[in-house]
């Protein structure tokens, strides 16, 4: 496998190699590495020289000061970009994240005292999850993708999942068999749902998909792949797993199809039996068309029965199934390597016992399959599978579910466990690390920390790492800031008790209970324990006001404190209702709505926390008014109901965003309070739920513009809200009775 990857790298190196390229030497013929530097620090670009040196060894980079310039050297573009980022972080104390960037380089670039060399112990550095392409990337254009690919290269990513534009390949394949618009319109989903479409969970929802979308995304994918390969990355493209249109029987009446359903909230989907000769035929044709259009690096993602159980748990059946899937890959590409998400072994652990997992994996040669331990920081599946029974595998951090806005993370686990696994004698063929979050553009500290493992083989000491992180992010570090982060590590980032980030009760479909199915309000710390971090950051607000990263973190911590405080207020008005105390109910319900207004104002100060850009980007993807409205509906639906009005996933992808609070969450609670007041002794929760679900669906189907640019002063508003709420929080929180959570 390693030889195969080195050959792929060699092709890229031949394209981009130059003995020593200065980023501004000739703008029309910059190497990909030099062009990256030019994009990031254009005014400093001529002070760097890059060199790509072909090498059969593991990835490495070097940097040194020479002849008045910073020399960056590596065995491929990702290595050179990593050397550049190492220089920015270690010598210039800079940082590049989704939520705050510090590129305040000194006018005279620091000299490197002695040559530095770093070697990666990880052959693969994987990136992305099928869900990321929708919870975060549904509406991305090329400029946004270009920034992300730069971020990937700077952070050492060399193995990104790449599924943009795949609908155009499927369209071409099925039309070659005679399928028509009438056959395919009910098959292809809307743009916000492709992650689950490709995994065989749903058909058609959010469609019909316009041809213009397929064409535009095809062209976008070609640009994405070209850039990733230029920099030495090896994208992972999808392979056929049997998902076919419902109209398949019309053209192949004798086909062996299995009918499956993803939780009864969507129509059935159809899976072609791997033993049917058509499986290999279609699988081969799909890869051939895909290779013609997108090329290949011989890495193929295929996930059988994602969150759906197979029809049989017989090991012989599962072995035959995986053998057929892999045979379909090999028939089109003899060098194919199967990359499998290991999520099914976590999500359906009751089905996937040792005999079933072993049967699924054993039929594939060990060097032709890579398993993603998709949520290793939550539950390391490798430990109960003898390191996936000899297969190559990757240790991944999943971290975020649904794109929810919440401060959360297992920071100590992320700091230590990848290296501990690497050095564990029982970890088998551990070949890489990866990021498999369902969404990005949040909690930057976890991603800086995780990617820092790329060039080291020992655990990270947070006591040493955090002060450097703070300095790079804020432009300074001091005892107060370090103490604030110590509190954050002990509270929101302690990673205990709960699986993923806490939601606020404000995003729940209104109720007197303290939580809902996907609005999970249980904290992994005492609410009051977070307050000192807020206090300390507010104290530093004026001195750090020029730091973009600090301003983001101040708003995020303020948001989290207020989001947490909503629960004691909600429980106070619930208790007042139970006690028939209308005065207290009016007091606390009014305070609850006021709190939502304050949160909405706060979040309006950062584009990161705004609904407007999400909807505007969706509409910008459409070419006609009809397309724009369809895409806006997709965008609204995913982050609220997820599916139809009664979908069980409502609130799964909820966001604490300006505009969403004022136009969706607050009106729901206002209707709830009105209904309770009108039917004080006979309030019907189930009746209200039905009524509000219809209102929610009308909101999903509506069109309304929201601001796309931030408004207000983050520092001033955070200080104002601190003064307003700091002394309210603890007394009411202490009065709150313990909630009996059933999850």
VOGU-3710 file (C-alpha; in Angstrom, 3 decimals, decimal comma):
1> xxxxxxxxxx> 0,000/0,000/0,000  2,797/2,410/0,933  4,482/1,825/-2,412  1,232/2,636/-4,185  0,858/5,924/-2,284  4,455/6,907/-2,973  3,874/6,395/-6,688  0,861/8,717/-6,455  2,977/11,297/-4,672  5,695/10,982/-7,303
11> xxxxxxxxxx> 3,280/12,034/-10,028  2,407/15,170/-8,084  6,063/15,900/-7,324  6,995/15,703/-10,992  4,310/18,293/-11,662  5,253/20,737/-8,899  8,989/20,200/-8,374  11,333/23,100/-8,597  14,839/23,297/-7,206  14,067/26,486/-5,323
21> xxxxxxxxxx> 11,013/28,611/-6,083  10,482/32,091/-4,726  6,715/32,759/-4,322  6,891/36,109/-6,168  9,502/35,125/-8,749  6,961/34,741/-11,522  3,282/35,000/-10,538  2,220/33,329/-13,768  4,195/30,163/-13,081  4,162/29,747/-9,322
31> xxxxxxxxxx> 4,433/26,242/-7,963  1,342/25,119/-6,018  3,283/25,502/-2,753  4,480/29,005/-3,584  0,984/29,994/-4,707  -0,385/28,880/-1,339  2,079/31,157/0,464  1,159/33,987/-1,892  -2,528/33,575/-1,013  -1,915/33,592/2,732
41> xxxxxxxxxx> 0,800/36,232/3,243  1,099/38,087/-0,077  3,156/40,941/1,386  5,723/38,489/2,780  5,664/35,878/0,039  8,973/36,870/-1,548  10,757/36,160/1,739  10,123/32,430/1,427  11,635/29,888/-0,924  10,172/26,428/-1,378
51> xxxxxxxxxx> 11,677/23,186/-2,546  9,942/19,866/-3,183  12,307/16,909/-3,015  11,118/13,525/-4,264  11,492/10,902/-1,535  10,401/7,334/-0,856  10,466/7,908/2,897  7,608/8,888/5,159  6,481/12,503/4,861  8,976/15,048/6,174
61> xxxxxxxxxx> 9,784/18,720/6,063  12,721/20,978/6,815  13,036/24,715/7,329  16,001/26,986/7,819  17,152/30,551/7,329  19,488/30,857/4,363  20,669/33,781/2,244  18,249/36,139/3,945  15,188/34,001/3,249  13,169/31,272/4,928
71> xxxxxxxxxx> 13,800/27,986/3,125  10,890/25,531/3,209  11,615/22,016/2,025  9,551/18,827/1,952  8,750/15,692/0,018  5,414/17,026/-1,307  3,200/20,086/-1,247  1,465/19,188/2,020  4,848/18,797/3,721  6,035/22,179/2,433
81> xxxxxxxxxx> 2,766/23,829/3,519  3,182/22,212/6,936  6,710/23,609/7,156  5,284/27,050/6,365  2,622/26,732/9,074  5,230/25,454/11,532  7,216/28,624/10,883  4,124/30,807/11,319  3,145/29,197/14,618  6,529/28,515/16,212
91> xxxxxxxxxx> 8,518/31,575/15,137  5,939/34,249/14,285  3,311/33,192/16,860  0,510/33,237/14,313  -2,513/31,042/13,769  -5,036/30,248/11,021  -8,406/28,789/12,057  -11,980/28,903/10,779  -12,928/31,155/13,699  -10,236/33,718/14,116
101> xxxxxxxxxx> -6,913/34,254/12,353  -3,763/35,940/13,580  -1,323/36,815/10,807  0,394/39,735/12,483  3,864/38,872/11,302  6,748/41,096/12,412  8,165/43,372/9,722  11,452/41,497/9,971  10,807/37,787/9,842  12,466/35,864/12,693
111> xxxxxxxxxx> 15,624/33,955/11,846  15,650/30,184/12,405  18,771/29,516/14,519  19,360/26,006/13,159  17,792/23,765/10,546  14,573/22,122/11,761  13,375/18,743/10,475  10,113/16,985/11,234  9,010/13,516/10,143  5,460/12,256/10,327
121> xxxxxxxxxx> 4,844/8,880/11,962  1,481/8,745/10,193  1,257/7,729/6,543  -2,359/8,922/6,320  -3,926/12,092/7,675  -7,601/11,714/6,847  -10,179/14,489/6,650  -13,957/14,823/6,467  -17,086/12,807/7,050  -19,939/12,336/4,592
131> xxxxxxxxxx> -22,035/14,528/6,904  -19,540/17,416/6,792  -20,378/17,966/3,139  -23,888/18,979/4,150  -23,838/20,246/7,717  -21,089/22,690/6,718  -20,269/22,556/3,003  -23,603/22,338/1,166  -23,320/25,807/-0,371  -19,588/26,285/-0,777
141> xxxxxxxxxx> -18,194/27,887/-3,911  -14,632/27,648/-5,216  -13,199/30,564/-3,145  -14,433/28,877/0,049  -13,094/25,496/-1,053  -9,757/27,076/-1,948  -9,430/28,415/1,596  -10,299/25,032/3,045  -7,778/23,177/0,908  -5,136/25,672/2,028
151> xxxxxxxxxx> -6,141/25,013/5,646  -5,903/21,270/5,005  -2,402/21,534/3,560  -1,182/23,811/6,361  -2,454/21,299/8,908  -0,909/18,273/7,248  -4,020/16,682/5,720  -3,113/14,354/2,839  -6,160/12,078/2,510  -9,409/14,060/2,138
161> xxxxxxxxxx> -12,770/12,526/1,372  -14,026/14,018/-1,917  -17,695/13,478/-2,798  -18,645/16,831/-4,309  -20,329/16,459/-7,698  -20,817/12,691/-7,521  -24,483/13,085/-8,424  -23,390/13,960/-11,971  -21,541/10,650/-12,241  -24,575/8,704/-11,080
171> xxxxxxxxxx> -26,742/10,651/-13,481  -24,482/9,706/-16,378  -24,317/6,053/-15,368  -28,060/5,554/-15,000  -28,894/7,466/-18,155  -26,569/5,118/-20,029  -29,075/2,386/-19,112  -31,983/4,432/-20,433  -33,232/6,012/-17,212  -35,201/9,230/-17,754
181> xxxxxxxxxx> -35,945/12,368/-15,730  -39,114/10,691/-14,454  -37,008/7,793/-13,197  -34,275/9,876/-11,597  -36,099/12,912/-10,192  -37,517/10,864/-7,277  -34,019/9,405/-6,693  -31,696/12,379/-6,372  -32,125/14,335/-3,150  -31,775/18,063/-2,601
191> xxxxxxxxxx> -28,317/19,654/-2,169  -28,443/19,620/1,641  -28,885/15,840/1,899  -26,233/14,185/-0,244  -24,268/12,827/2,704  -27,157/10,519/3,553  -28,090/9,876/-0,063  -24,612/8,485/-0,772  -24,818/6,320/2,330  -28,110/4,835/1,111
201> xxxxxxxxxx> -30,282/6,329/3,862  -32,723/8,335/1,756  -33,896/9,094/-1,770  -35,392/12,224/-3,222  -35,871/14,314/-0,089  -35,390/18,019/-0,806  -35,477/17,527/-4,574  -35,966/17,398/-7,480  -32,349/18,213/-8,205  -31,857/20,633/-11,115
211> xxxxxxxxxx> -29,477/19,743/-13,932  -27,643/23,010/-13,388  -26,647/21,811/-9,914  -25,200/18,586/-11,288  -23,222/20,424/-13,939  -21,894/23,116/-11,605  -20,870/20,677/-8,897  -19,121/18,475/-11,438  -16,985/21,430/-12,519  -16,378/22,411/-8,891
221> xxxxxxxxxx> -15,196/18,901/-8,013  -12,711/18,970/-10,863  -11,167/22,155/-9,439  -11,143/20,718/-5,919  -9,400/17,535/-7,011  -6,888/19,355/-9,168  -5,825/21,591/-6,277  -5,708/18,748/-3,753  -3,562/16,622/-6,051  -1,282/19,521/-6,943
231> xxxxxxxxxx> -0,456/19,802/-3,264  0,235/16,081/-2,922  -3,057/14,967/-1,396  -4,719/11,689/-2,370  -8,492/12,248/-2,399  -10,822/9,401/-1,451  -13,641/9,016/-3,983  -16,791/6,927/-3,496  -17,474/3,465/-4,871  -20,733/1,621/-5,556
241> xxxxxxxxxx> -22,408/-0,011/-2,539  -25,639/-1,075/-4,220  -27,921/1,941/-3,725  -30,217/2,156/-6,780  -33,332/4,142/-7,783  -36,777/2,792/-6,964  -37,338/2,656/-10,744  -34,556/0,081/-11,081  -37,094/-2,771/-11,350  -38,571/-1,095/-14,403
251> xxxxxxxxxx> -35,360/-1,694/-16,348  -34,122/-4,793/-14,538  -37,215/-6,750/-13,467  -35,174/-9,749/-12,337  -32,745/-7,755/-10,183  -32,314/-8,877/-6,590  -33,212/-5,814/-4,530  -33,423/-5,319/-0,791  -35,865/-2,720/0,526  -34,568/-0,765/3,520
261> xxxxxxxxxx> -35,780/2,148/5,607  -33,779/4,643/7,653  -35,984/5,072/10,704  -39,420/5,325/9,031  -39,119/9,069/8,427  -38,259/8,775/4,751  -39,408/6,571/1,896  -37,771/3,177/1,486  -34,497/2,923/-0,368  -33,379/0,024/-2,537
271> xxxxxxxxxx> -30,104/-1,858/-2,339  -28,955/-4,142/-5,125  -27,819/-7,514/-3,788  -24,065/-7,862/-4,072  -24,552/-11,365/-5,514  -26,556/-10,045/-8,439  -24,323/-9,864/-11,557  -25,569/-6,305/-12,091  -23,786/-5,242/-8,904  -20,345/-5,814/-10,362
281> xxxxxxxxxx> -21,392/-4,425/-13,742  -22,781/-1,163/-12,393  -20,010/-0,814/-9,846  -17,419/-1,136/-12,594  -19,199/1,316/-14,873  -19,534/3,858/-12,059  -15,814/3,798/-11,302  -14,917/3,931/-14,985  -17,068/7,020/-15,586  -15,824/8,587/-12,368
291> xxxxxxxxxx> -12,219/7,959/-13,373  -12,783/9,555/-16,775  -14,257/12,676/-15,203  -12,412/12,969/-11,870  -9,358/10,723/-12,178  -8,354/8,446/-9,324  -5,826/7,961/-6,548  -7,087/4,378/-6,081  -8,737/5,116/-2,730  -12,476/4,380/-2,608
301> xxxxxxxxxx> -14,974/4,972/0,159  -17,719/2,394/0,500  -19,954/1,925/3,519  -22,355/-0,981/3,518  -25,426/-0,750/5,739  -24,708/2,632/7,274  -27,125/2,846/10,228  -29,117/0,001/8,648  -28,673/-3,593/9,726  -27,889/-6,247/7,086
311> xxxxxxxxxx> -30,634/-8,800/6,418  -28,488/-11,566/7,901  -25,855/-11,797/10,612  -24,412/-14,994/9,190  -20,639/-14,563/8,830  -20,662/-16,367/5,469  -23,173/-13,866/4,078  -21,180/-10,867/5,331  -17,937/-12,276/3,917  -19,518/-12,784/0,523
321> xxxxxxxxxx> -20,986/-9,302/0,616  -17,662/-7,561/1,260  -15,911/-9,743/-1,308  -18,402/-8,676/-3,974  -18,106/-4,994/-3,080  -14,324/-5,167/-3,334  -14,458/-7,192/-6,531  -16,544/-4,414/-8,067  -13,790/-1,949/-7,208  -10,996/-4,145/-8,522
331> xxxxxxxxxx> -12,755/-4,859/-11,804  -12,510/-1,148/-12,662  -9,270/-0,421/-10,843  -6,859/-3,297/-10,092  -5,052/-1,037/-7,599  -8,202/-0,186/-5,652  -7,988/0,272/-1,887  -11,227/0,178/0,090  -11,611/2,927/2,717  -14,417/2,040/5,132
341> xxxxxxxxxx> -15,952/4,210/7,832  -16,084/2,132/11,001  -19,178/3,965/12,228  -21,423/0,917/11,858  -19,328/-0,968/14,428  -20,053/1,848/16,903  -23,638/2,814/16,050  -24,903/-0,793/15,738  -22,575/-2,559/18,129  -25,351/-4,988/19,137
351> xxxxxxxxxx> -25,318/-6,417/15,613  -21,612/-6,136/14,847  -20,046/-8,625/17,222  -16,601/-10,091/16,694  -17,695/-12,870/14,247  -19,626/-10,413/12,070  -16,880/-7,759/11,990  -14,204/-10,347/11,318  -16,246/-11,898/8,523  -16,788/-8,529/6,846
361> xxxxxxxxxx> -13,100/-7,656/6,957  -11,256/-10,935/6,526  -12,069/-11,479/2,858  -10,177/-8,315/1,865  -6,341/-8,390/1,745  -4,891/-6,481/4,677  -3,089/-3,980/2,458  -6,165/-3,267/0,327  -8,462/-1,962/3,053  -8,222/0,988/5,454
371> xxxxxxxxxx> -10,664/1,245/8,354  -11,579/4,593/9,856  -12,071/4,259/13,604  -14,506/7,077/13,192  -15,030/8,164/16,792  -11,918/6,846/18,506  -11,935/9,648/21,072  -15,416/8,526/22,187  -15,173/4,756/21,863  -12,021/3,239/20,336
381> xxxxxxxxxx> -13,399/0,304/18,354  -9,865/-0,878/17,614  -9,535/-2,028/21,213  -12,371/-4,562/20,893  -11,504/-5,794/17,406  -7,833/-6,706/17,819  -7,012/-3,534/15,880  -9,487/-4,424/13,119  -8,066/-7,910/12,690  -4,924/-6,899/10,854
391> xxxxxxxxxx> -6,312/-4,197/8,580  -4,679/-0,807/8,220  -6,640/1,713/10,250  -6,822/5,390/11,208  -7,460/6,947/14,646  -10,076/9,687/14,177  -11,632/12,443/16,252  -15,334/12,861/15,467  -16,098/15,583/18,044  -19,033/17,470/16,484
401> xxxxxxxxxx> -22,462/16,090/15,649  -24,879/17,922/13,379  -23,076/21,242/13,319  -24,475/22,124/16,744  -23,007/25,259/18,284  -21,590/24,184/21,637  -18,342/24,408/23,546  -17,337/20,790/24,061  -14,438/18,433/23,613  -12,348/15,663/25,118
411> xxxxxxxxxx> -9,220/17,776/25,184  -7,091/15,477/27,339  -8,045/12,455/25,252  -7,198/14,255/22,030  -3,890/15,432/23,487  -2,726/11,983/24,526  -4,584/9,038/23,000  -3,409/9,162/19,349  0,248/8,879/20,361  -0,537/6,294/23,031
421> xxxxxxxxxx> -2,282/4,187/20,396  0,624/4,681/17,998  3,035/3,317/20,581  0,738/0,530/21,802  2,020/-2,943/20,920  -1,568/-4,110/20,327  -2,561/-1,361/17,873  -1,680/-3,435/14,819  -1,466/-1,530/11,561  -2,314/1,919/12,864
431> xxxxxxxxxx> -1,314/4,051/9,880  -2,862/7,425/10,438  -4,884/10,021/12,282  -7,884/11,922/11,056  -10,711/14,382/11,585  -14,183/12,950/10,950  -16,428/15,608/12,521  -19,955/15,937/11,166  -19,411/19,691/10,863  -16,624/22,243/11,049
441> xxxxxxxxxx> -16,231/25,987/11,659  -16,440/25,699/15,441  -14,236/24,879/18,478  -10,916/25,639/16,758  -8,766/24,579/19,719  -9,646/20,902/19,248  -8,602/20,969/15,590  -5,334/22,789/16,183  -4,586/20,252/18,909  -5,497/17,175/16,881
451> xxxxxxxxxx> -3,557/18,204/13,778  -0,518/18,975/15,927  -0,054/15,199/16,199  0,848/14,987/12,519  4,526/15,694/13,082  5,064/14,049/16,457  4,920/10,559/17,979  4,506/11,405/21,666  1,528/12,637/23,714  0,955/16,384/23,944
461> xxxxxxxxxx> 1,378/18,012/27,350  -1,468/20,501/27,605  0,347/22,481/30,293  3,010/23,303/27,715  0,809/23,384/24,636  -1,977/25,730/25,784  0,167/28,814/26,549  1,621/28,591/23,019  -1,869/28,169/21,572  -3,095/31,225/23,498
471> xxxxxxxxxx> -0,164/33,358/22,388  -0,591/32,346/18,751  -4,323/32,982/18,879  -4,444/36,225/20,848  -1,031/37,665/20,108  -0,147/37,438/23,775  -0,371/35,092/26,729  -0,552/35,941/30,409  -1,559/34,359/33,696  -5,171/35,580/33,426
481> xxxxxxxxxx> -5,700/34,132/29,964  -4,026/30,888/30,956  -6,250/30,630/34,015  -9,336/31,205/31,851  -8,269/28,366/29,594  -7,532/26,150/32,562  -11,155/26,617/33,616  -12,350/25,841/30,080  -10,325/22,621/30,077  -11,862/21,584/33,396
491> xxxxxxxxxx> -15,416/22,351/32,292  -16,540/22,471/28,664  -13,511/20,521/27,416  -13,288/17,887/30,126  -15,036/15,326/27,903  -16,780/13,419/30,668  -20,340/12,183/31,212  -21,852/13,146/27,829  -21,117/11,995/24,273  -21,199/15,342/22,502
501> xxxxxxxxxx> -21,874/19,017/23,038  -24,709/20,231/25,236  -27,610/22,026/23,591  -29,562/24,902/25,056  -33,211/24,527/25,986  -33,940/27,541/23,766  -33,427/25,393/20,644  -35,815/22,698/21,870  -39,350/22,452/20,607  -41,037/24,217/23,564
511> xxxxxxxxxx> -41,802/22,084/26,586  -41,918/22,156/30,380  -39,455/19,277/30,436  -35,766/20,134/30,689  -34,765/18,554/27,376  -35,964/17,036/24,120  -34,649/14,140/22,048  -32,045/16,173/20,131  -31,988/19,203/22,405  -29,908/17,488/25,054
521> xxxxxxxxxx> -29,269/19,899/27,872  -27,232/17,749/30,256  -23,910/19,386/31,117  -20,629/17,665/31,908  -19,832/20,300/34,536  -21,614/22,483/37,073  -22,941/25,662/35,444  -21,279/27,905/38,003  -17,881/26,300/37,329  -17,754/27,924/33,875
531> xxxxxxxxxx> -18,364/31,447/35,186  -14,744/32,152/36,222  -13,580/31,621/32,632  -16,149/34,166/31,465  -15,086/36,569/34,204  -11,399/36,273/33,308  -11,964/36,754/29,575  -14,098/39,839/30,187  -11,263/41,220/32,316  -8,935/40,856/29,320
541> xxxxxxxxxx> -11,407/42,241/26,791  -9,861/45,662/26,372  -6,235/44,510/26,171  -7,083/41,748/23,652  -9,664/43,704/21,665  -7,537/43,710/18,508  -7,342/39,905/18,417  -9,841/38,291/16,059  -9,461/34,956/17,830  -10,037/36,507/21,245
551> xxxxxxxxxx> -13,161/38,315/20,078  -14,554/35,040/18,736  -13,742/33,161/21,949  -15,238/35,896/24,136  -18,498/35,726/22,195  -18,481/31,918/22,206  -17,959/31,672/25,974  -20,559/34,393/26,603  -22,964/32,537/24,335  -22,342/29,275/26,185
561> xxxxxxxxxx> -22,919/30,833/29,612  -26,201/32,395/28,484  -27,268/29,220/26,649  -26,693/27,281/29,869  -28,553/29,871/31,955  -31,653/29,431/29,804  -32,282/26,067/31,489  -32,662/27,394/35,076  -34,962/30,135/33,755  -37,012/27,577/31,821
571> xxxxxxxxxx> -37,229/25,289/34,843  -38,310/28,275/36,973  -41,315/29,049/34,763  -42,097/25,323/34,540  -42,123/25,092/38,337  -44,306/28,209/38,515  -46,837/26,591/36,176  -46,875/23,396/38,212  -47,432/25,493/41,365  -50,211/27,520/39,693
581> xxxxxxxxxx> -48,168/30,688/40,221  -49,084/32,992/37,345  -47,022/35,887/38,656  -43,800/33,850/38,732  -44,672/32,288/35,382  -45,017/35,737/33,808  -41,757/36,895/35,381  -39,630/33,977/34,224  -41,233/33,534/30,805  -40,562/37,238/30,148
591> xxxxxxxxxx> -36,949/36,841/31,293  -36,603/33,785/29,036  -37,660/35,758/25,962  -35,431/38,657/26,973  -32,491/36,267/27,287  -33,132/35,067/23,737  -33,160/38,655/22,486  -29,834/39,289/24,186  -28,307/36,148/22,704  -29,547/37,133/19,264
601> xxxxxxxxxx> -27,917/40,577/19,597  -24,704/39,013/20,831  -24,485/36,523/17,972  -25,134/39,269/15,415  -21,658/40,645/16,183  -19,895/37,671/14,541  -20,583/36,343/11,058  -19,656/32,885/12,404  -22,935/32,852/14,359  -25,393/34,185/11,771
611> xxxxxxxxxx> -28,215/32,558/9,809  -28,053/35,117/6,994  -24,862/33,851/5,300  -26,120/30,244/5,338  -29,343/31,167/3,549  -27,724/33,713/1,212  -25,088/31,177/0,143  -27,827/28,638/-0,553  -29,760/31,058/-2,730  -26,581/32,081/-4,548
621> xxxxxxxxxx> -26,253/28,502/-5,813  -29,498/28,790/-7,763  -29,759/30,127/-11,295  -33,520/30,685/-11,347  -35,913/31,921/-8,686  -37,344/28,412/-8,450  -33,898/26,950/-7,805  -33,055/29,648/-5,258  -36,260/28,935/-3,339  -35,602/25,198/-3,409
631> xxxxxxxxxx> -32,087/25,634/-2,062  -33,258/28,024/0,636  -35,863/25,484/1,715  -33,140/22,813/1,894  -30,988/25,133/3,992  -33,814/26,036/6,379  -35,024/22,459/6,714  -31,694/20,824/7,559  -30,991/23,048/10,567  -34,529/22,920/11,996
641> xxxxxxxxxx> -36,829/19,989/11,174  -34,166/18,081/9,200  -36,938/16,400/7,213  -40,703/16,685/7,234  -42,860/18,294/9,911  -42,910/15,154/12,052  -39,375/13,978/11,417  -37,724/12,406/14,472  -34,481/14,256/13,667  -35,938/17,732/14,264
651> xxxxxxxxxx> -33,354/19,842/16,081  -30,557/17,340/15,397  -28,694/20,009/13,427  -29,883/22,976/15,490  -27,738/26,112/15,529  -27,512/28,944/18,050  -27,435/31,615/15,352  -28,532/35,216/15,101  -31,714/35,284/13,034  -32,574/31,701/13,845
661> xxxxxxxxxx> -33,133/32,659/17,476  -35,214/35,742/16,677  -37,203/34,296/13,773  -37,611/30,613/14,658  -36,824/29,714/18,284  -38,283/32,802/19,952  -41,598/32,762/18,018  -42,021/29,099/18,959  -41,624/29,915/22,658  -43,925/32,928/22,355
671> xxxxxxxxxx> -46,624/30,658/20,944  -45,979/28,189/23,741  -46,410/30,855/26,420  -49,573/32,148/24,754  -51,015/28,630/24,570  -50,168/27,919/28,218  -51,706/31,201/29,395  -54,827/30,586/27,356  -55,213/26,986/28,564  -53,625/27,349/32,004
681> xxxxxxxxxx> -55,158/24,296/33,632  -55,696/22,285/30,489  -52,508/22,800/28,522  -52,042/19,938/26,034  -48,381/19,376/25,194  -49,034/16,852/22,410  -51,641/19,139/20,857  -49,200/22,042/20,977  -46,474/19,888/19,399  -48,713/19,072/16,466
691> xxxxxxxxxx> -49,706/22,689/16,011  -46,153/24,022/16,247  -44,880/21,385/13,830  -47,169/22,819/11,169  -45,893/26,336/11,967  -42,296/25,076/11,722  -42,934/23,543/8,306  -44,423/26,827/7,085  -41,222/28,550/8,287  -39,115/26,037/6,371
701> xxxxxxxxxx> -41,086/26,777/3,205  -40,903/30,552/3,553  -38,396/33,036/2,137  -36,956/35,935/4,071  -33,668/37,774/3,925  -31,443/38,050/6,979  -28,319/40,175/7,486  -25,132/38,705/6,070  -22,694/41,080/7,732  -21,988/41,360/11,445
711> xxxxxxxxxx> -23,416/44,264/13,400  -22,345/45,622/16,766  -19,240/45,671/18,932  -18,406/42,225/20,328  -16,325/43,549/23,212  -18,832/46,171/24,321  -21,810/43,819/24,122  -20,047/40,958/25,941  -19,163/43,324/28,777  -22,740/44,650/28,872
721> xxxxxxxxxx> -24,208/41,141/29,118  -21,676/40,130/31,735  -22,729/43,054/33,887  -26,394/42,219/33,352  -26,349/38,473/33,965  -23,290/37,583/36,065  -25,006/37,979/39,426  -28,313/36,461/38,291  -26,982/33,116/37,194  -25,788/31,392/40,364
731> xxxxxxxxxx> -28,806/32,101/42,621  -31,362/30,778/40,118  -29,135/27,851/39,099  -28,869/26,744/42,740  -32,677/26,735/43,030  -33,093/24,408/40,047  -34,123/20,858/40,932  -32,076/18,025/39,374  -33,417/16,857/36,010  -33,865/13,141/35,432
741> xxx> -32,394/12,641/31,982  -33,453/9,510/30,110  -30,579/9,480/27,624
//
